[in-house]
Amino acid sequence: MAFIDESCKFDPDAIETEVVGIAARLGQHDSGMHSHAKAQLLYAPQGCMTITLDGLHCVLPPTRAAWIPPACRHSVVMNRVVDYRSLYFAPQLTGSIANRIQILEVTPLLQALVERMAFWPWDKSAMAMVNTYQLFFEELSQAKESHLVLPMPSDRRLQTWLAELQRAPWDVPPLKQLGQQLGASSKTISRIFTRQTGMPYQNWRQQWRLQQAIALLASGYQVNDVAYRLAFSSDSAFIAFFKQHTGSTPLQYLQPKY
C-alpha cells in the first residue's frame, strides 16, 4: 500500500525496497524535525508545504519539489489540505545526484513520474522499477533549480521570536518594530542578520514575505487576501512587489511553465 493517512506510522528506512513511494492527503500537519537514511524527493501536486532543513527555510508550491539528501535533518509543515507525494531512495541509487538540498522546478514528465512511483506497492521488485527510476533520475538531473530558499539566523536572541513567526508567518514586522519587540537596537539586529544570513534584515524580511505570499497563493488564497495578510498598502502594491521579485504576477507564477 502506498496511500497513507495521518494515523499511519511510517518509517522509510524500515522498508527494504530500494524505492519507496507514498501518497497522502493531509490537513494541518507538522512532521517535527527528523532524518532518514534514504534520500527523499518531496512534492505536493496540490497545496503548499513549508520545509525547514539545515538552517534553511523554503516553501513548496505545486510547481516545485525538494530533493533532500540522506541523513539531512528536516521538518515539513502543512497548514491547509495538501496532496502529498514523497519518494525515498536507497543511498546506493543516488550516487549521481548532488548530495545537497535542492529546490527544483517540476516539469510535466517529472510530475508524471513522481505520481506513478508514489503509488508503487512497497514490495515491488527491483527489476520492475529500474527503467522508471532511471528515467526519473535523468529528468531530475536536468530540472532547473529554484530560489525559494531562505537562510535562517541562529542567534539565541531571535529564537523565541522565530518560533512565534512560524506560528503566524505573515506577521513579520519592520526593523524598528522588531527592535522594540526584542529590546535590541536596529543596528544590532541588522548586524546579526547580515552575519548569519548574508543579507540585512530588510532584505530578509522581503524574502520571507515573498515566501509567505507564494504559500498563501498556492493554498488557494485570493490576491487581495494575500495583500491584506502581508500588510501591503494595496493589491497593486503587492502585485508590483511580487513581479519585481519573481518576474511574474501572482496569478502567472503558479501556472506551469512547460
TIFI-763214 format. One record per residue: residue in one letter; x, y, z of N, C-alpha, C, O, CB in turn. Coordinates in steps of 0.05 Angstrom, whole numbers, plus 32768, in hexadecimal, padded with zeros to 4 digits. Last residue first. Glycine has a CB too. Example, Ala and Ser with C-alpha at 12.3 -4.5 7.8 and 13.67 -1.06 7.14 Angstrom:
<marbas>
s81017FD3808E81117FEB808F81028001809D810C801780A1811A7FF48072;a81087F8E809C80F67FA6809C81087FBE809C811D7FBE80A980E27FA780B5;
</marbas>
This chain:
<marbas>
y807481F27E8B807D81DF7E76806681D87E64806981C97E51808981C67E82;k8067820C7EB88077821B7EA48080820A7E8D809082127E7D808F82287EB1;p8028820D7EDA803F81FE7ECF804D820D7EB9803F821A7EA8803681E37EC5;q801A82457F05801382367EEC802C82267EE3804282317EE4800982497ED6;l802982647F2E802282487F35801982387F1C801282217F1E800C82477F49;y803182967F16804782887F238041826A7F27805382597F23804D82947F3E;q800482B17F04801582A37EF1802982907EFE8030827B7EF2802582B87EE0;l7FF082C77F337FE082B37F247FF182A47F107FEC828C7F0B7FC882C07F16;p801982EB7F42801282D57F54800282BF7F45800682A87F4A800182DF7F6B;t804482F67F08802F82FE7F1A802782E67F2C802F82D07F26801683087F0A;s808C82EE7F07807182E67EFF805C82F37F12806382FB7F28806E82C77F00;g80BC82FA7F1C80B982FE7EFF809E82F77EF5809982F97EDD80CE82EE7EF1;t80C582F97F5280C282DF7F4480C282E27F2680C682CF7F1780A982D17F4D;h80CA832D7F6680DB83187F7180DA82FE7F6180ED82EE7F6380D383127F8D;q80A6834C7F4980C283557F4C80D4833E7F5480EB833C7F4B80C4836C7F5F;k807683317F53808283307F38809F83397F3880B0832E7F29807283427F25;f806E833E7F89807183227F81807F83207F658090830F7F61805583157F80;f806A83767F87807F83697F978084834D7F8D809B83457F8A807783687FB5;a803B837B7F67805583867F5E806C837A7F6D808183747F61805483A57F62;i801683617F88801C83567F6E803683607F63804683517F588005835C7F5A;f801783857FB5801F83697FB88026835D7F9D803B834F7F9B800983587FC5;a800283B37F9C801D83B37FA9802883977FAC803F83927FA8801C83C27FC4;s7FD083A17F8E7FE383A87F797FFF83A97F84801383A27F767FDB83C37F6C;d7FB7839B7FBF7FBC83837FAE7FD183897F997FE283787F937FA1837B7FA1;s7FDA83C37FF17FC583BE7FDD7FCB83A57FCE7FE1839A7FCF7FC383D67FCA;s7FFF83BF80197FED83D680197FD683D380067FC183DF800A7FFD83EF8013;f800783808039800D839280247FF883A880237FE183A4802B800E83838008;a800283588062800383758069800E83868052801C839A8058801583788081;l7FF8832480588014832C80598018834A805C802E83548059802383228040;r7FC1832380567FCF8314806B7FEC831D806E7FF6831D80847FCE82F68064;y7FB7834380277FAE834C80417FBE833E80577FC7834B806A7F9083478044;a7FCE83237FFE7FD7833E80027FD08349801E7FE08356802B7FCB83517FEC;v7FAD82F580047FCA82F480097FD58310800F7FE5831380217FD982E77FF1;d7F7B830A7FF47F7F82FE800F7F9D82FD80177FA48304802E7F7382E28011;n7F8583187FBF7F7F832D7FD37F8283237FF07F89833380017F6283377FCE;v7F8F82E57FA87FA482FA7FA97F9E830F7FBE7FB083177FCD7FA883077F8E;q7F7582AF7FD07F7482C27FBB7F8982D87FBE7F9382DC7FD47F5782CF7FB9;y7F90826E7FE27F88828A7FE97F88829C7FD17F9882987FBF7F9B82957FFF;g7FA3823B7FD77F8982437FCE7F7F825F7FD57F6982667FCF7F7582307FD7;s7FD6822E7FE17FC282227FF27FA6822B7FEC7F9382237FF97FC88228800F;a7FF4824D7FC07FF282307FB97FDD82227FCA7FD3820C7FC2800D82237FBD;l7FEF827D7FDC7FE3827B7FC17FDF825D7FBA7FCA82557FAF7FF482897FAC;l800C8270800A7FF08277800C7FE282747FF17FCB826A7FF07FEC82948016;a804082677FF5803282528004801482578005800482458002803D82508020;i804B82987FDE804982817FCD803A826B7FDB8029825D7FCF806682777FC5;a804C82B8800D803982BE7FF7803582A67FE5801F829F7FDE804382D67FE7;q807782A18028805C829E8033804682A5801E80318298801E805882B1804B;q80A182B08005809B8294800A807F829080158070827E800C80AF8288801E;l809D82E9800B809982DC7FF1809282BE7FF4808082B47FE780B282DF7FDF;r80A982EF8040808F82F68037808882EA801C807282E18017808C83158036;w80DF82DE803E80CC82CF804E80B082D5804580A082C3804280D082D7806C;q80F48307801E80F482EB801480E182DA802480D482C88019811182E08016;q80EC8333804080DF8332802680DE8316801A80CA830E800F80EE83458013;r810D8323806B80F08326806F80E18326805580CC831A805380EA8341807E;w8140832780538136830D805C8118830E8060810A82FB8058814483058077;n8142835E804B8142834C803481378330803B81288324802C815E83498028;q814283708080812E8379806E812C8367805581168361804C813483968065;y8170835780978155834E809F81408357808B812E83488085814E835980BA;p81A28348806481978357807A817A834F807F816D8343806F819883758074;m81C08306805981B0831D805081A6832D806881A18322807D81988314803E;g81D882DA806D81E482E6805681D482FD804A81DA8307803581E682D18041;t81C982C4809C81B982BD808581C482C8806B81BC82C08055819C82C68088;q81ED82D580C381E482B980C481D382B180AB81D0829980A681D482B480DD;r81FB830B80B9821082F780C0820682DA80BC821582C980B2821A82FA80DC;t81CA832380B181DE8324809C81F3830E80A081FC8301808D81EB833F809B;f81B0831880E281A6830D80C981BA830D80B381BD82FA80A4818D831C80C0;i81D18336810681CD8319810981C4830C80EF81CE82F880E781B78314811F;r81CC836A80F281E6835D80F281E4833F80F581F2833080E881F783688109;s8196837480FA81A0837380DF81BB836580DE81C1835680CB81A2838F80D3;i8196837481328187836081248191835D81078194834780FD816983678124;t81B783A1813D81BE8386814781B08370813781BD835D812F81B883838165;k819983CA812681B483C4811C81BD83A8812481CA839A811581C883DA8126;s816C83CC8144816983C48128818483BC811D818683AA810C815E83DB8117;s817783B08186817883C68172817583BB8156817B83A48151819283D68175;a8146838B81AC8161838E81A0816083A4818B814B83AB8181816A83738193;g8116837781BE8126838781D08143838A81C68156838B81D68126837C81EB;l80F4835D819D810B834D81A8811B835D81BC812C835281CA811C83448192;q80CF8383818F80C68369819980DC835B81A880D8834F81BD80BB83588183;q80F083AB817980E083B1819280D78397819F80D6839581B780C883C3818B;g81038390814D8116839981618107839F817B811183988191812483B18158;l80D4838B813080E18373813A80F4837A815080F6836C816580EF83648124;q80CB83C0812280B883B3813480C48399814080C083938157809F83AC8124;k80F783CA810180F483D9811980E283CB812D80E783CA814580EA83F68113;l80ED83A480D6810583A380E7810183B18101810883A68116811D83AE80D8;p80A9838B80D380BF839B80C980D6839B80DE80D2839380F580B683B880C3;p8095834580E18095836280E680AC837080D780C0836480D0809783688103;v806B831780C78088831C80CA808C833A80CB8087834880B78098830F80B2;d803C82F180C4803F830880D6805D830D80DB8066830880F18030830380F0;w803882C280A9803382DB8099803882F480AA8039830A809F801682DB808F;p8040829980CE805682A080BB805182B980AB806482C580A0805B828A80A9;a8036828881068027829C80F7803A82A880E3804382BF80E6801C82B3810B;r8059825F8114803C825B811A802B8270810B8014826A81048038825E8138;q808A827381068081825B80F98063825680FD8056824B80EC809182438104;l808D829E8129808A82A4810D8080828B80FE8071828D80EB80A482AE8101;e809882848159807E82928156807882978138806182968130807E82AC8166;a80CC8273814C80B7825F8152809B826B814F8089825E814580BB8253816E;l80E582A5814780E38294813080CD827E813480BF8277812180FE8287812A;w80E282B7817D80D482C5816880D082B4814F80BB82B4814380E382DF8161;t81048291819480E88293819D80D782A1818880C18298818180E682A281B8;q8135829C8178812882828176810A8283817F80F9827681728136826E8186;l815582C8817B814082C98168812E82B08169811982B0815B814B82CC814C;r817E82BE819E816C82D581A4815482D68192814082E38198817C82EF81A2;r819D82978186818A828F819B817682A581A28160829F81AA8199828781B4;d81A58294814081AA82A381598195829D816E817D829F816881AC82C18153;s819B827F810F819C826C812581A2827A814081A3826D815481B282588120;p8172829080D68186829780EA818582848102816F82798108818282B480F4;m816B826B809A815F827280B38175827A80C78189826B80C9814D825C80BF;p81678277805381778270806B8169827A8084815E829080848194827B8069;l8137825E8027813F82768037814F826D80508145825C805F812582868040;v8125824D7FE6813382447FFF813D825D800D8149826F8001814A82317FF9;l8113824E7FB3810082527FC8810B824A7FE380FC82427FF580E782427FC3;h8128824C7F7F8135825C7F93812182637FA9811E827A7FB1814182767F87;s8133820D7F5B812482257F62813282337F79814582297F848107821C7F6B;e815481ED7F25815281F37F418143820D7F45814482207F36816E81F67F4E;k813881C37EF3814381DD7EFB814081E17F19812B81DB7F25813681F47EEB;a814981807EE5813681937EEF814481AD7EF8815A81AC7F03812681877F07;q816B81587ED68168816E7EC4815581847ECE815181987EC0815F81647EA9;s816881327EFE8182813F7EF9818081577EE7819281687EE78196812B7EEE;l813381217EF7813A81307F0F8155813F7F0A815781567F13813D811D7F27;e813781027EC88127811B7EC8812E812D7EE0812F81457EDD810981147EC9;e815880D97EDC816180E97EC5815281047EC4815D81197EC0815C80D97EAB;f813980C47F05815280D17F0C815D80E27EF4816880F77EF9816780BC7F13;f810E80B07EE6810980C47EFA812380D37F01812380EC7F0180FD80B87F14;l812880897EC9811D809F7EBB811780B77ECE811C80CE7EC7810380977EAC;q813280677EF4814880727EE58140808A7ED5814E809E7ED28155805D7ED3;y80FF80597F05810F806B7F16812880757F088131808B7F0F8117805C7F30;t80EE803A7ED880E080537EE080F180657EF180F3807D7EEC80C7804C7EEF;n811280107ED6811080217EBF8103803C7EC7810B80517EBD80FF80147EAA;v810C7FF77F0B812580037F02812180177EEB812D802C7EEC81397FEE7EFB;m80E07FDB7F1E80E27FF87F2480F880067F1480F6801E7F0F80E77FFC7F41;a80E47FA57F1580CC7FB37F0A80CE7FD17F0E80BE7FE07F0180B37FA87F18;m81127F997F3181127F977F1480FB7FA67F0780FD7FB27EF281127F7A7F0B;a81017F9D7F6681147FB07F5C81147FB07F3D81177FC57F3181307FA97F66;s80BA7F957F7180D57F8A7F6D80E77F9F7F6180DE7FB17F5280D47F727F5B;k80927FAF7FA580987FAE7F8980B57FA67F8480C77FAF7F9380937FCA7F7B;d807E7FB57FD7808D7F9C7FD280937F997FB480987F837FAB807C7F847FDB;w80627FE47FD9807B7FE37FE7808B7FC97FE480A27FC77FEC80777FE88005;p80467FF97F9B80457FE97FB380617FE67FBF80757FE67FB180397FCD7FAC;w8046803E7F85805180237F83804D80137F9D804F801E7FB2806F80247F7C;f803680727F888022805D7F8D802C80417F89801D802E7F88800A80627F7B;a806280907F7B805780937F968042807E7F9D803E80787FB4804A80AE7F99;m806B80857F46807C80787F598070807A7F76807580687F86809880837F58;r804480A67F2C804480897F288053807B7F3F804980687F4B805180827F0D;e805380D97F3E803880CF7F44803780B17F40802A80A37F50802480DD7F31;v808780DE7F2A808380DE7F47806780D27F4E806580C27F61808480FB7F52;l807B80DE7EF3808B80C87EFF808880C77F1D808580B17F2980A980CC7EF8;a805E810D7EEE805180F37EE7806180DC7EF3805480C97EFD805080F07EC8;q808581337EFD806C81307F0C805F81157F07805681087F1A805981477F05;l80A9812C7ED380B181267EEF809981227F00809881117F1180C3813C7EFA;l8089813D7EA8809381217EA9809B811A7EC5809581047ECF80AB811D7E96;p807F81737EB5806981607EB3807281437EB4806581337EC1805A81657E99;t80B181887EE780A781867ECB808F81737ECA808B81637EDD80BE817C7EB8;v80BB81B17F1C80B081977F1580A581997EF8809381A87EF28099818F7F28;e80F781CD7F3580DF81D17F2680D581B67F1B80E581A57F1280E481E57F0F;l811181BF7F77811181BB7F5A80F681C27F4E80E181BD7F59811A819F7F53;i813F81C77FA8812381CE7FA2812181D07F83812E81E17F77811981E87FB0;q816C819D7FC9816581AB7FB1814781AF7FAF8137819D7FB6816F819B7F98;i81A2818D7FF3818681947FF1818181A47FD7819081B67FD1817D81A5800A;r81D1815D7FDA81CA81767FE781AC817C7FE381A081707FD181DB818E7FDB;n81EF813A7FB681EA81347FD381E5814E7FE281F481557FF5820281257FDF;a81D481307F7681E281427F8881DA813C7FA581C3813B7FAC81DD815F7F81;i81D480ED7F5F81C581057F6681D481157F7A81E1810B7F8C81A980FD7F71;s81EF80BE7F5881F280D27F4381E380EC7F4981E580FF7F3981E880C77F29;g81E0809F7F8481FC80A97F82820080BE7F6D821280CF7F70820E80927F7C;t81B180877F9281B180A47F8E81CD80B07F8C81D280C87F9081A480B17FA6;l81AE80527F9F81A2805A7F8681A880777F7F81A480807F68818480567F86;q81C2804A7FD181D1803F7FBB81C680477FA081D480447F8B81D280217FBD;p819B805F7FF481B3806F7FEE81C280647FD681CE80747FC781C580708005;a815780577FDD816E804C7FEB8188805A7FE2818A80617FCA8170802D7FE6;f8127808B7FDE813A807B7FCE815180717FE0815D80807FEF8145808B7FB7;y80E3809D7FDE80FC80987FEE810D80857FDF810480717FD380F5808D800B;l80B480CF7FD080C380B87FC780DD80B67FD780EA80CA7FDD80C980BA7FA8;s807480E87FDB808F80E67FE5809B80CC7FDA808F80B77FDB809080E78003;r803F81167FD8804D81007FCB806A81007FD5807681157FD7804B81037FAC;y8001812E7FED801D812B7FF4802881137FE5801C80FD7FE6802081278012;d7FD581617FEC7FDA81477FDF7FF881437FE0800781537FD47FCE81467FC2;v7FBF818380257FD4818080117FD3816480067FD1815080167FF08186801E;v7F9A81B380487F9A8199803C7FAE819880257FAF81AA80147F7E81928031;r7FC981DD806E7FAF81D780627FB081BC80547FC581AF80557FA681EE804E;n7FFB81D980837FE781E980927FCB81E680877FB881EC80957FEF82068092;m803081AF808D801981B4807B800481C2808B7FFB81B7809F800F819A806D;v807681A88092805D81B3809E804981B88088804F81C38073806281CD80AD;v80AD818180A0809A8189808B8080819180998076818380AA809481728077;s80F3818280AE80D7818080B780C5818B80A180CD819D809280D3818F80D2;h8132816080B0811F817280A48104816E80B280FE815A80BF811D816D8086;r8175814A80A8815F814F80BA814C816580AF8156817980A4816A815880D6;c818D811B807C81898137807F8171813C8091815A8133808B818581468063;a819480E5806E819D80EE8089819A810C808D81A5811780A181B980E6808D;p819780F08027819680DE803E81A080EC805781B480FB805681A680C48039;p817A812F800E818E8119800F818B81078027817D810F803A81AA8125800F;i814181417FEE814D8141800881618129800A8158811280098137813F801F;w8124816A7FC0813681537FC2814581557FDD815381687FE1814A81517FAA;a80E381827FB780FC81847FC7810A81697FC680FE81547FCA80F6818B7FE4;a80C181A57F8280C6818D7F9280E081917FA180F181A07F9980C681737F81;r808E81D17F6880A881CC7F7280A981B27F82809581A97F8D80B181E37F84;t805A81DC7F5B806D81DE7F45808A81D87F4E809C81D97F3E806D81F97F39;p803B81DD7F8A803981C67F77804D81C67F60804F81B27F52801E81C47F6D;p806B81F87FBA805181F87FAC805181E17F98806581D37F95804D82137F9E;l808F81F47FF0808C81E37FD8806F81E67FCD805E81D77FD6809281C67FE0;v80BF821F800F80A38217800A80A282077FF180B2820B7FDE809182308008;c80F2821D804280E9821F802780CC8216802580C18207803680FB820E8014;h812B822C8068810E822B80688105822E804B810F823F803D81028242807A;l8165820E80868158821B8070813A8219807381308206807F8161820F8055;g818181EE80A98183820B80AC8176821B8096817A82338094819F821380AE;d817281BB8098818E81C38096819181E2809781A181ED8089819B81B8807D;l812F81CC808B814481B88089815F81C58088816481D88078814081A58071;t80EB81D08086810281DB8094811781C68095811281AF809E80FB81E580B1;i80B781DC805880CC81CB806280E281DB807080EA81F0806780D881BB804A;t807381DC804B808A81EC8055809E81D98061809881C8807180818202806A;m804881D08013805681C7802B806D81DA8032807881E88020806281AA8027;c800881D77FF6802381E17FFA802F81D78014802181D68028802482007FF9;g7FDC81BE7FC27FE281C97FDC7FFF81D27FDE800D81D47FC97FDC81B57FF2;q7FED81867F9A7FD8819A7FA17FDE81A37FBE7FE481937FCF7FBC818D7FA0;p801B81697F93800C81727F7B7FF581857F807FEC81927F6E8001815A7F6C;a8054816F7FB5803781717FBA8029817B7FA1802C81927F99803181857FD2;y808E81497FC7807F81587FB3806181587FBB805781457FC68082814C7F97;l80D081327FD180B7813B7FDE80A8814E7FCB80B481607FC080BD81497FF9;l80FC80FE7FD380F081137FC080D581197FCB80C481077FCD80F081087FA2;q813280E97FFB811580EE7FF8811081037FE2811F81177FE0810980F78012;a815E80B3800F815980CD8003813B80D07FFD812D80BC7FFC816A80D17FE9;k815F808E804C815880908030815680AD8028814E80BE8037813E8081802A;a816480968082817C808E80738178808F8055818B8093804681838072807A;h814780D3809C814680B68095815E80B08083816980C18076812B80AF8087;s8130810080D0814180F980B9813D80DB80B3813180CC80C3815F80FF80BE;h810B813880EC8112811C80EA8126811880D3812B812A80C480F9810A80E7;m80DF8162810E80FA815F8103810281428103810081358118810F81718112;g809A815C80FB80AF815E810E80CA815A810180CC814F80EB80AB81498125;s8070815E80D7807F814480D98092814580F1809A812F80FA808E813F80C0;d8032817680DE804D817D80E3805D816480E88058815680FC8050819180FC;h7FF5818980BF8008817480C78024818080CA802C819180BB8008815E80B1;q7FB4819080A97FC9819C80B97FDB818780C47FD2817480D17FBD81AE80CF;g7FA9815A807C7FA2817580857FB9818180947FD0817D808D7F8881748096;l7FBD813280447FBF813A80607FB5815680647FB8816780537FDC81378069;r7FBF80FC801F7FB08116801F7FAE811E803C7F9E8112804B7F9481148010;a7FF680D980017FE480DF80177FD680F980127FDF810A80027FF380E08032;a802480A87FED801280BD7FE67FFE80C17FFD7FF780AE800A800280B67FCB;i8067808E7FE5804E80927FF5803E80A97FE9804980BC7FDD805580978013;g8097805E7FD1808780757FCB806F80767FDE806480627FE5807D80747FAE;v80D980497FD180C080487FE080B080627FDA80BA80787FDC80C580467FFF;v810A80217FB680FA803A7FB180DF80377FBF80D080247FBA80F6803F7F92;e811D7FF27FCD813080087FC7812280227FC1812D80377FC7814080007FAF;t80FE7FD4800680FD7FDB7FEA810F7FF37FE4810F80067FF380E07FE07FE1;e80FC7FCF803D81147FC7803081157FCE8012812A7FCF800681187FAA8033;i80E87FFD806D80DF7FEE805580F87FE8804481067FFA803D80CA7FFF8045;a80FC801C809380F48002809C80EA7FF1808580E57FD9808880DE800480B1;d8104804D807D811C803D808181158020808A8126800F8089812E804A8095;p80D28066807F80DC805C806580F4804A806880F98038805780E380738053;d80A0805C80A980BD805F80AB80C98054809180C9803C808D80C8805080C4;f8062807280C28071806B80AA808F807180AF8096808680B78067807B8092;k8025806680DB8040806A80E48053806080CE8053804880C88046805B80FF;c7FE9808580CB7FFC807180C28018807880CD8022808E80C87FFD806E80A3;s7FC780AE80D37FCA809B80E97FDF808680E37FE7807680F47FB0808D80EE;e7FC380CB80A57FD280D780BB7FD780C380D27FE980C780E27FC380EF80C6;d7FCC809980707FBE80AF807D7FCE80B780967FE380AD809C7FA180A78085;i7FE68085802F7FE58084804C7FD4809B80577FCE80AE8049800180848058;f7FF1805C7FF97FE1807380027FDD807080207FD3805C802A7FC580747FF3;a800B802D7FEF801B80457FEE800B805D7FF8801780717FFF8024804A7FD2;m80117FE880008000800080008012801980008025801A800F7FED80008018;
</marbas>
